[in-house]
Amino acid sequence: KVDSSIVAGQYQDKIFELFSGGPVALFVWSSQQGWPLEYVSDNVEEVLGYVASELVQRRQPYAGLIHPDDLPRVEAEVARYLTQKTSYFEQKYRLMCHSGCY
């Protein structure tokens, strides 16, 4: 389990540097059912329209933000990566904006 205050504290400068200048948001999710969110970078509001603290406080399932047509593939890929103990992986899929668009 990741302590979001540690993530934010230890990496605040890096997070700001990496994500403040572009259309990218950082999500840290738990490997529990639905992948509840444990940390979301503040710029998620600019990128997707969500307030980061609200997503984290209600432990929004990250899987619930993924387009339904993409979710089975994403779940299968994540399961494979976790089984293989891959330390880094990249995926492409659609996320739902606060307005409901993808």
Buried (B, 14 or more C-beta within 10 A) or exposed (E): EEEBEEBBEEBEEEBEEEBEEEEEBBBBBBEEEEBBBBBBBBBBBEBBEBEBEEBBEEBBBBBEBBEEEBBEEBEEBBEEBEEEEEEEEEEEBBBBEBEEEB
